């Protein structure tokens, strides 16, 4: 049952609900237009119909899910797309399920 617990924990790390929110999807689409430099919270807020605190909340959720990264530039933070952590978590989940079900 330890394997089952590990799999269930990994499901939490790959939560599709993070990407299922329309505003988060919109933020992701906005960030695709700025692949190298990313955008600040204010830059994103200017391009979406959300308050600055709401944008910050969605960025926090996306960052925790490994969908975006943040880079400090002076006194500002620039947010950019990076699916590295999200893909890593998904690969771990697939490997755990395969091992648990003897699918290898």
C-alpha positions as CSV (number, residue, x, y, z in Angstrom):
1,X,0.0,0.0,0.0
2,X,3.0,2.3,0.3
3,X,3.2,2.3,-3.5
4,X,-0.4,3.4,-3.7
5,X,0.2,6.2,-1.3
6,X,3.2,7.4,-3.4
7,X,1.1,7.3,-6.6
8,X,-1.8,9.2,-5.0
9,X,0.7,11.8,-3.7
10,X,2.2,12.1,-7.2
11,X,-1.4,12.6,-8.7
12,X,-1.5,15.8,-6.5
13,X,1.7,17.0,-8.1
14,X,0.2,16.6,-11.6
15,X,-3.2,18.2,-10.9
16,X,-5.0,19.0,-14.1
17,X,-7.1,21.5,-12.1
18,X,-4.2,23.9,-12.3
19,X,-4.5,24.1,-16.1
20,X,-8.3,23.8,-16.1
21,X,-8.9,27.4,-15.0
22,X,-9.7,29.8,-17.9
23,X,-7.8,32.7,-16.4
24,X,-4.7,30.6,-15.8
25,X,-5.0,29.4,-19.4
26,X,-5.2,33.0,-20.5
27,X,-2.0,33.9,-18.5
28,X,-0.2,31.0,-20.1
29,X,-1.2,32.2,-23.5
30,X,-0.1,35.7,-22.7
31,X,3.3,34.4,-21.6
32,X,3.7,32.5,-24.9
33,X,4.1,35.9,-26.5
34,X,7.2,36.6,-24.4
35,X,9.2,33.4,-24.5
36,X,12.6,34.9,-23.7
37,X,12.0,37.8,-21.3
38,X,8.8,36.8,-19.6
39,X,6.5,39.5,-18.0
40,X,6.1,41.1,-14.6
41,X,2.8,40.9,-12.7
42,X,2.0,44.4,-13.9
43,X,2.7,43.4,-17.5
44,X,0.4,40.5,-17.2
45,X,-2.3,42.6,-15.4
46,X,-2.3,45.1,-18.3
47,X,-3.2,42.3,-20.7
48,X,-5.9,40.5,-18.7
49,X,-9.2,41.4,-17.1
50,X,-8.0,40.6,-13.5
51,X,-6.8,42.6,-10.6
52,X,-3.1,42.5,-9.7
53,X,-3.7,40.4,-6.5
54,X,-5.7,37.9,-8.6
55,X,-2.9,37.7,-11.2
56,X,-0.4,37.2,-8.4
57,X,-2.6,34.3,-7.0
58,X,-2.8,32.6,-10.3
59,X,1.0,33.0,-10.9
60,X,1.6,31.4,-7.5
61,X,-0.5,28.4,-8.4
62,X,1.1,28.0,-11.8
63,X,4.6,28.3,-10.2
64,X,3.8,25.7,-7.6
65,X,2.6,23.3,-10.3
66,X,5.9,23.8,-12.2
67,X,4.3,25.5,-15.2
68,X,6.0,28.8,-14.9
69,X,9.3,30.0,-13.5
70,X,10.3,33.4,-12.0
71,X,13.5,35.3,-12.6
72,X,14.5,38.4,-10.6
73,X,15.5,41.4,-12.7
74,X,16.4,44.2,-10.3
75,X,13.4,44.9,-8.1
76,X,11.0,43.1,-10.4
77,X,10.2,39.5,-11.0
78,X,9.6,38.3,-14.5
79,X,7.4,35.2,-15.0
80,X,8.0,32.9,-17.9
81,X,6.7,29.5,-19.1
82,X,8.6,26.4,-18.1
83,X,6.9,23.1,-18.0
84,X,10.0,21.3,-16.7
85,X,8.8,20.5,-13.2
86,X,5.3,19.7,-14.4
87,X,6.7,17.2,-17.0
88,X,9.1,15.7,-14.5
89,X,6.1,15.1,-12.1
90,X,4.1,13.6,-14.9
91,X,7.0,11.2,-15.8
92,X,7.3,10.2,-12.2
93,X,3.6,9.5,-12.0
94,X,3.7,7.4,-15.2
95,X,6.7,5.4,-14.0
96,X,5.0,4.7,-10.6
97,X,1.7,3.6,-12.2
98,X,3.6,1.4,-14.7
99,X,5.6,-0.2,-11.9
100,X,2.5,-0.7,-9.7
101,X,0.6,-2.4,-12.6
102,X,3.5,-4.3,-14.0
103,X,3.2,-2.5,-17.3
104,X,6.9,-2.4,-18.1
